């Protein structure tokens, strides 16, 4: 298999508006250690909640309260909100690209999990 096309795609991703916007915001937001720690905790809780849902369990109520509080705090700061939204947009674009590639390879990647976003 030839990888030059994949490397070209990687270059195009790094030249995209979505990637540039995400990385500019990431540098600024993650440069503040308090914000970076809150974002790491937010992601950790998000994964824990999603894992509970995947296992058919109710998320821990303490985790849900902490997640809700951190979510409110993070999204109340315009720059952090813009960063998280830019990250979601980039993830969505990369997910679309991954789907195109798996469809081309005729791989069935549907795990039947539905929408797990929190």
The 8 nearest C-alpha neighbors of each residue, nearest first, counted from 0:
[[1, 2, 3, 4, 5, 104, 6, 100],
 [0, 2, 3, 4, 5, 6, 7, 8],
 [1, 3, 5, 4, 6, 0, 7, 8],
 [2, 4, 6, 5, 1, 7, 8, 0],
 [5, 3, 7, 6, 2, 8, 1, 9],
 [6, 4, 8, 2, 7, 3, 9, 1],
 [5, 7, 9, 3, 8, 4, 10, 2],
 [8, 6, 4, 10, 5, 9, 3, 11],
 [7, 9, 11, 5, 6, 10, 12, 4],
 [10, 8, 6, 12, 7, 11, 5, 13],
 [11, 9, 7, 13, 8, 12, 14, 6],
 [10, 12, 14, 8, 13, 9, 15, 7],
 [11, 13, 9, 15, 14, 10, 8, 18],
 [14, 12, 10, 11, 15, 18, 9, 19],
 [13, 15, 11, 12, 10, 16, 19, 18],
 [16, 14, 12, 18, 17, 13, 11, 19],
 [15, 17, 19, 18, 20, 14, 13, 21],
 [18, 16, 20, 15, 19, 89, 21, 85],
 [19, 17, 21, 15, 20, 16, 13, 22],
 [20, 18, 16, 22, 21, 17, 23, 15],
 [19, 21, 17, 23, 18, 22, 16, 24],
 [22, 20, 18, 85, 24, 19, 23, 86],
 [21, 23, 25, 19, 24, 20, 26, 18],
 [24, 22, 20, 26, 25, 21, 19, 27],
 [23, 25, 27, 82, 21, 22, 26, 28],
 [26, 24, 22, 28, 27, 23, 29, 21],
 [27, 25, 23, 24, 29, 28, 30, 22],
 [26, 28, 24, 30, 25, 29, 23, 31],
 [29, 27, 25, 30, 26, 31, 24, 79],
 [28, 30, 35, 31, 25, 26, 27, 34],
 [31, 29, 27, 28, 26, 32, 35, 25],
 [30, 32, 29, 34, 33, 28, 35, 27],
 [31, 33, 35, 34, 36, 30, 29, 37],
 [34, 32, 36, 35, 31, 37, 29, 38],
 [35, 33, 37, 31, 36, 32, 38, 29],
 [34, 36, 29, 32, 38, 33, 37, 31],
 [37, 35, 39, 33, 34, 38, 32, 40],
 [38, 36, 34, 40, 39, 35, 41, 33],
 [37, 39, 41, 35, 40, 36, 34, 42],
 [40, 38, 36, 42, 41, 37, 43, 35],
 [39, 41, 43, 37, 38, 42, 44, 36],
 [42, 40, 38, 44, 39, 43, 37, 45],
 [43, 41, 45, 39, 40, 44, 46, 38],
 [44, 42, 40, 46, 45, 41, 39, 47],
 [45, 43, 47, 41, 46, 42, 66, 48],
 [44, 46, 42, 48, 43, 47, 41, 49],
 [45, 47, 49, 43, 44, 48, 50, 42],
 [48, 46, 44, 50, 49, 45, 51, 43],
 [47, 49, 51, 45, 58, 46, 50, 44],
 [48, 50, 46, 52, 51, 47, 45, 53],
 [51, 49, 53, 47, 52, 48, 46, 54],
 [52, 50, 56, 54, 48, 49, 53, 58],
 [51, 53, 55, 49, 54, 50, 56, 48],
 [54, 52, 50, 55, 51, 49, 112, 56],
 [55, 53, 51, 52, 56, 50, 49, 57],
 [54, 56, 52, 53, 51, 57, 50, 58],
 [57, 55, 51, 54, 52, 58, 53, 50],
 [56, 58, 51, 59, 52, 55, 48, 60],
 [59, 57, 48, 51, 60, 56, 63, 52],
 [58, 60, 62, 61, 63, 57, 48, 51],
 [61, 59, 63, 62, 58, 64, 57, 65],
 [60, 62, 64, 63, 59, 65, 66, 58],
 [63, 61, 65, 59, 60, 64, 66, 44],
 [62, 64, 60, 66, 61, 65, 67, 59],
 [65, 63, 67, 61, 66, 62, 68, 60],
 [64, 66, 62, 68, 67, 63, 69, 61],
 [67, 65, 63, 69, 64, 68, 70, 62],
 [68, 66, 70, 64, 65, 69, 63, 71],
 [67, 69, 65, 71, 70, 66, 64, 72],
 [68, 70, 72, 66, 71, 67, 73, 65],
 [69, 71, 67, 73, 68, 72, 66, 74],
 [72, 70, 68, 74, 69, 73, 75, 67],
 [71, 73, 69, 75, 70, 74, 68, 76],
 [74, 72, 70, 75, 71, 76, 69, 79],
 [73, 75, 80, 71, 76, 72, 70, 79],
 [74, 76, 72, 73, 71, 77, 80, 79],
 [75, 77, 74, 79, 78, 73, 80, 72],
 [78, 76, 80, 79, 81, 75, 74, 73],
 [77, 79, 81, 80, 76, 82, 28, 24],
 [80, 78, 82, 81, 76, 77, 73, 28],
 [79, 81, 74, 77, 83, 82, 78, 76],
 [80, 82, 78, 84, 79, 83, 85, 77],
 [83, 81, 79, 85, 24, 80, 84, 86],
 [84, 82, 86, 80, 85, 81, 79, 87],
 [83, 85, 87, 81, 86, 82, 80, 88],
 [86, 84, 88, 82, 21, 87, 83, 81],
 [85, 87, 83, 89, 84, 88, 21, 82],
 [88, 86, 90, 84, 85, 89, 91, 83],
 [89, 87, 91, 85, 90, 86, 84, 92],
 [88, 90, 92, 86, 91, 87, 17, 93],
 [91, 89, 87, 93, 88, 92, 94, 86],
 [90, 92, 94, 88, 89, 93, 87, 95],
 [93, 91, 95, 89, 94, 90, 88, 96],
 [92, 94, 96, 90, 95, 91, 97, 89],
 [95, 93, 97, 91, 92, 96, 90, 98],
 [94, 96, 92, 98, 93, 97, 91, 99],
 [95, 97, 93, 99, 94, 98, 100, 92],
 [96, 98, 94, 100, 95, 99, 93, 101],
 [99, 97, 95, 101, 100, 96, 102, 94],
 [98, 100, 96, 102, 97, 101, 103, 95],
 [101, 99, 103, 97, 98, 102, 104, 96],
 [100, 102, 104, 98, 106, 103, 99, 105],
 [103, 101, 105, 99, 104, 100, 98, 106],
 [104, 102, 100, 101, 105, 99, 106, 98],
 [103, 105, 101, 102, 106, 100, 99, 107],
 [106, 104, 102, 103, 101, 107, 100, 108],
 [107, 105, 101, 104, 108, 102, 103, 100],
 [106, 108, 109, 105, 101, 102, 110, 104],
 [107, 109, 106, 110, 101, 98, 102, 111],
 [110, 108, 111, 107, 112, 113, 106, 98],
 [109, 111, 112, 108, 113, 107, 53, 114],
 [112, 110, 109, 113, 108, 114, 53, 107],
 [113, 111, 110, 114, 115, 53, 109, 52],
 [112, 114, 111, 115, 110, 109, 116, 53],
 [113, 115, 116, 112, 117, 111, 49, 53],
 [116, 114, 49, 113, 117, 112, 52, 53],
 [115, 117, 114, 49, 45, 113, 46, 48],
 [116, 115, 45, 49, 48, 114, 46, 66]]
